[in-house]
């Protein structure tokens, strides 16, 4: 009901849902990648673990950035984002 009154809230909710879906798909992909790489003969197990940890950190940072962009205080005032990103209006 609340999202029907506020179109910005509907968009924000949709974007958060999309971020959740992307996070789930990314984790599945990383798990498949890790399993495949560890199954190769002569694979360096330490390097595979280090690489996966690096990718997971990058994904987490991107998710945090995406969620903060869609936070109410930024999304409701697009001029704040524009002015802080591109300089004065």
MDTraj code that builds the backbone (N, CA, C; nanometers):
import mdtraj as md
import numpy as np

residues = "UNK UNK UNK UNK UNK UNK UNK UNK UNK UNK UNK UNK UNK UNK UNK UNK UNK UNK UNK UNK UNK UNK UNK UNK UNK UNK UNK UNK UNK UNK UNK UNK UNK UNK UNK UNK UNK UNK UNK UNK UNK UNK UNK UNK UNK UNK UNK UNK UNK UNK UNK UNK UNK UNK UNK UNK UNK UNK UNK UNK UNK UNK UNK UNK UNK UNK UNK UNK UNK UNK UNK UNK UNK UNK UNK UNK UNK UNK UNK UNK UNK UNK UNK UNK UNK UNK UNK UNK UNK".split()
xyz = np.array([
    [0.0832, -0.1191, 0.0000],
    [0.0000, 0.0000, 0.0000],
    [0.0876, 0.1255, 0.0000],
    [0.1894, 0.1237, 0.0825],
    [0.2776, 0.2395, 0.0921],
    [0.3505, 0.2650, -0.0403],
    [0.3918, 0.1577, -0.1082],
    [0.4637, 0.1765, -0.2347],
    [0.3732, 0.2313, -0.3430],
    [0.2411, 0.2081, -0.3329],
    [0.1490, 0.2644, -0.4304],
    [0.1411, 0.4162, -0.4174],
    [0.1571, 0.4681, -0.2966],
    [0.1511, 0.6120, -0.2744],
    [0.2814, 0.6804, -0.3134],
    [0.3918, 0.6108, -0.2971],
    [0.5229, 0.6702, -0.3203],
    [0.5956, 0.5935, -0.4314],
    [0.5976, 0.6474, -0.5538],
    [0.6633, 0.5748, -0.6634],
    [0.8135, 0.5576, -0.6396],
    [0.8752, 0.6489, -0.5689],
    [1.0173, 0.6356, -0.5393],
    [1.0436, 0.5135, -0.4520],
    [0.9538, 0.4885, -0.3585],
    [0.9682, 0.3717, -0.2718],
    [0.9529, 0.2431, -0.3520],
    [0.8636, 0.2424, -0.4492],
    [0.8453, 0.1247, -0.5343],
    [0.9729, 0.0960, -0.6142],
    [1.0333, 0.1991, -0.6688],
    [1.1576, 0.1819, -0.7444],
    [1.2688, 0.1361, -0.6517],
    [1.2798, 0.1956, -0.5362],
    [1.3831, 0.1585, -0.4391],
    [1.3678, 0.0116, -0.3986],
    [1.2446, -0.0311, -0.3721],
    [1.2192, -0.1705, -0.3330],
    [1.2574, -0.2655, -0.4467],
    [1.2251, -0.2281, -0.5697],
    [1.2602, -0.3110, -0.6842],
    [1.4119, -0.3221, -0.6992],
    [1.4823, -0.2121, -0.6809],
    [1.6274, -0.2146, -0.6937],
    [1.6919, -0.2988, -0.5839],
    [1.6406, -0.2905, -0.4625],
    [1.6936, -0.3742, -0.3540],
    [1.6677, -0.5217, -0.3834],
    [1.5514, -0.5523, -0.4385],
    [1.5208, -0.6905, -0.4754],
    [1.6164, -0.7382, -0.5850],
    [1.6423, -0.6530, -0.6830],
    [1.7361, -0.6887, -0.7898],
    [1.8768, -0.7097, -0.7359],
    [1.9196, -0.6256, -0.6419],
    [2.0513, -0.6444, -0.5813],
    [2.0600, -0.7779, -0.5075],
    [1.9520, -0.8170, -0.4412],
    [1.9500, -0.9467, -0.3730],
    [1.9632, -1.0611, -0.4738],
    [1.8906, -1.0513, -0.5847],
    [1.8965, -1.1553, -0.6872],
    [2.0360, -1.1639, -0.7492],
    [2.0950, -1.0492, -0.7773],
    [2.2289, -1.0472, -0.8357],
    [2.3305, -1.1065, -0.7375],
    [2.3171, -1.0739, -0.6110],
    [2.4075, -1.1290, -0.5102],
    [2.3993, -1.2802, -0.5028],
    [2.2794, -1.3328, -0.5101],
    [2.2590, -1.4778, -0.5065],
    [2.3194, -1.5440, -0.6306],
    [2.2959, -1.4867, -0.7471],
    [2.3504, -1.5420, -0.8713],
    [2.5026, -1.5361, -0.8716],
    [2.5579, -1.4266, -0.8228],
    [2.7028, -1.4115, -0.8183],
    [2.7651, -1.5151, -0.7263],
    [2.7041, -1.5370, -0.6111],
    [2.7568, -1.6369, -0.5175],
    [2.7513, -1.7761, -0.5779],
    [2.6439, -1.8086, -0.6485],
    [2.6336, -1.9388, -0.7157],
    [2.7434, -1.9544, -0.8200],
    [2.7668, -1.8494, -0.8972],
    [2.8716, -1.8529, -0.9984],
    [3.0082, -1.8734, -0.9335],
    [3.0360, -1.8020, -0.8249],
    [3.1651, -1.8164, -0.7575],
    [3.1833, -1.9563, -0.7000],
    [3.0777, -2.0141, -0.6471],
    [3.0861, -2.1496, -0.5935],
    [3.1170, -2.2508, -0.7034],
    [3.0519, -2.2348, -0.8194],
    [3.0794, -2.3240, -0.9328],
    [3.2227, -2.3048, -0.9813],
    [3.2654, -2.1813, -0.9909],
    [3.4029, -2.1512, -1.0327],
    [3.5034, -2.2173, -0.9388],
    [3.4822, -2.1997, -0.8089],
    [3.5746, -2.2567, -0.7106],
    [3.5779, -2.4091, -0.7205],
    [3.4630, -2.4710, -0.7286],
    [3.4555, -2.6170, -0.7362],
    [3.5271, -2.6684, -0.8612],
    [3.5059, -2.6016, -0.9747],
    [3.5702, -2.6410, -1.1000],
    [3.7208, -2.6254, -1.0914],
    [3.7661, -2.5107, -1.0432],
    [3.9107, -2.4852, -1.0361],
    [3.9800, -2.5802, -0.9386],
    [3.9174, -2.6086, -0.8271],
    [3.9790, -2.7005, -0.7296],
    [3.9848, -2.8434, -0.7819],
    [3.9002, -2.8764, -0.8782],
    [3.8994, -3.0104, -0.9367],
    [4.0059, -3.0322, -1.0428],
    [4.0704, -2.9251, -1.0884],
    [4.1747, -2.9391, -1.1898],
    [4.3010, -2.9987, -1.1279],
    [4.3655, -3.0894, -1.2003],
    [4.4902, -3.1452, -1.1472],
    [4.5986, -3.0366, -1.1410],
    [4.6695, -3.0334, -1.0308],
    [4.7788, -2.9375, -1.0135],
    [4.7336, -2.7969, -0.9798],
    [4.6062, -2.7794, -0.9456],
    [4.5556, -2.6456, -0.9130],
    [4.6155, -2.5981, -0.7813],
    [4.6531, -2.4725, -0.7782],
    [4.7077, -2.4130, -0.6569],
    [4.5904, -2.3729, -0.5671],
    [4.5657, -2.4527, -0.4645],
    [4.4494, -2.4338, -0.3778],
    [4.4522, -2.2984, -0.3066],
    [4.5704, -2.2564, -0.2664],
    [4.5825, -2.1275, -0.1964],
    [4.5462, -2.0112, -0.2874],
    [4.5937, -2.0143, -0.4113],
    [4.5619, -1.9067, -0.5059],
    [4.4138, -1.9025, -0.5380],
    [4.3513, -2.0184, -0.5498],
    [4.2081, -2.0229, -0.5791],
    [4.1295, -1.9599, -0.4639],
    [4.1657, -1.9953, -0.3410],
    [4.0989, -1.9370, -0.2240],
    [4.1203, -1.7872, -0.2138],
    [4.2423, -1.7424, -0.2422],
    [4.2741, -1.5999, -0.2369],
    [4.1952, -1.5230, -0.3438],
    [4.1887, -1.5789, -0.4644],
    [4.1150, -1.5132, -0.5726],
    [3.9666, -1.5049, -0.5410],
    [3.9094, -1.6137, -0.4902],
    [3.7673, -1.6130, -0.4567],
    [3.7386, -1.5104, -0.3463],
    [3.8248, -1.5033, -0.2462],
    [3.8065, -1.4057, -0.1383],
    [3.8126, -1.2626, -0.1927],
    [3.9052, -1.2375, -0.2857],
    [3.9163, -1.1054, -0.3474],
    [3.7876, -1.0690, -0.4213],
    [3.7370, -1.1617, -0.5020],
    [3.6144, -1.1359, -0.5778],
    [3.4973, -1.1125, -0.4830],
    [3.4879, -1.1909, -0.3768],
    [3.3794, -1.1725, -0.2797],
    [3.3855, -1.0353, -0.2131],
    [3.5059, -0.9870, -0.1841],
    [3.5198, -0.8524, -0.1257],
    [3.4747, -0.7454, -0.2237],
    [3.5106, -0.7615, -0.3512],
    [3.4705, -0.6644, -0.4524],
    [3.3190, -0.6635, -0.4702],
    [3.2594, -0.7809, -0.4710],
    [3.1137, -0.7920, -0.4854],
    [3.0447, -0.7253, -0.3660],
    [3.0962, -0.7504, -0.2457],
    [3.0370, -0.6901, -0.1256],
    [3.0483, -0.5379, -0.1298],
    [3.1622, -0.4870, -0.1746],
    [3.1799, -0.3414, -0.1844],
    [3.0838, -0.2813, -0.2868],
    [3.0667, -0.3488, -0.3994],
    [2.9744, -0.2989, -0.5012],
    [2.8302, -0.3036, -0.4526],
    [2.7952, -0.4075, -0.3793],
    [2.6596, -0.4168, -0.3263],
    [2.6339, -0.3050, -0.2248],
    [2.7303, -0.2809, -0.1389],
    [2.7173, -0.1733, -0.0409],
    [2.7002, -0.0388, -0.1109],
    [2.7797, -0.0178, -0.2136],
    [2.7699, 0.1070, -0.2894],
    [2.6326, 0.1199, -0.3554],
    [2.5852, 0.0131, -0.4145],
    [2.4535, 0.0163, -0.4785],
    [2.3417, 0.0421, -0.3798],
    [2.3492, -0.0224, -0.2654],
    [2.2441, -0.0030, -0.1647],
    [2.2486, 0.1394, -0.1076],
    [2.3675, 0.1928, -0.0898],
    [2.3750, 0.3290, -0.0358],
    [2.3250, 0.4305, -0.1379],
    [2.3459, 0.4034, -0.2672],
    [2.2947, 0.4937, -0.3701],
    [2.1425, 0.4991, -0.3655],
    [2.0786, 0.3846, -0.3407],
    [1.9328, 0.3794, -0.3392],
    [1.8752, 0.4108, -0.2020],
    [1.9583, 0.4561, -0.1103],
    [1.9095, 0.4949, 0.0223],
    [1.8162, 0.6152, 0.0087],
    [1.7191, 0.6269, 0.0959],
    [1.6203, 0.7355, 0.0839],
    [1.6816, 0.8751, 0.0799],
    [1.7844, 0.8993, 0.1570],
    [1.8374, 1.0363, 0.1636],
    [1.9040, 1.0788, 0.0324],
    [1.9592, 0.9872, -0.0423],
    [2.0219, 1.0213, -0.1702],
    [1.9192, 1.0169, -0.2826],
    [1.8396, 0.9109, -0.2839],
    [1.7476, 0.8904, -0.3954],
    [1.6401, 0.9978, -0.4019],
    [1.5962, 1.0479, -0.2905],
    [1.4922, 1.1503, -0.2901],
    [1.5449, 1.2850, -0.3383],
    [1.6746, 1.3050, -0.3251],
    [1.7322, 1.4321, -0.3666],
    [1.8400, 1.4075, -0.4725],
    [1.8006, 1.3824, -0.5964],
    [1.8996, 1.3527, -0.6996],
    [1.9989, 1.4659, -0.7209],
    [1.9623, 1.5897, -0.6883],
    [2.0552, 1.7009, -0.7070],
    [2.1748, 1.6895, -0.6143],
    [2.1577, 1.6246, -0.4990],
    [2.2706, 1.6044, -0.4071],
    [2.3737, 1.5154, -0.4741],
    [2.3278, 1.4064, -0.5349],
    [2.4184, 1.3167, -0.6047],
    [2.4845, 1.3873, -0.7227],
    [2.4066, 1.4600, -0.7991],
    [2.4601, 1.5290, -0.9167],
    [2.5638, 1.6306, -0.8757],
    [2.5334, 1.7098, -0.7749],
    [2.6282, 1.8149, -0.7361],
    [2.7536, 1.7570, -0.6734],
    [2.7397, 1.6482, -0.5980],
    [2.8587, 1.5922, -0.5358],
    [2.9403, 1.5127, -0.6351],
    [2.8803, 1.4669, -0.7433],
    [2.9524, 1.3867, -0.8417],
    [3.0121, 1.4709, -0.9524],
    [2.9378, 1.5662, -1.0013],
    [2.9795, 1.6391, -1.1196],
    [3.0176, 1.7849, -1.0936],
    [3.0195, 1.8251, -0.9712],
    [3.0557, 1.9632, -0.9410],
    [2.9333, 2.0505, -0.9269],
    [2.9509, 2.1814, -0.9237],
    [2.8381, 2.2727, -0.9045],
    [2.7373, 2.2640, -1.0176],
    [2.6124, 2.2968, -0.9850],
    [2.5047, 2.2917, -1.0856],
    [2.5190, 2.4010, -1.1863],
])
top = md.Topology()
chain = top.add_chain()
for i, resn in enumerate(residues, 1):
    res = top.add_residue(resn, chain, resSeq=i)
    for name in ("N", "CA", "C"):
        top.add_atom(name, md.element.get_by_symbol(name[0]), res)
traj = md.Trajectory(xyz[None], top)
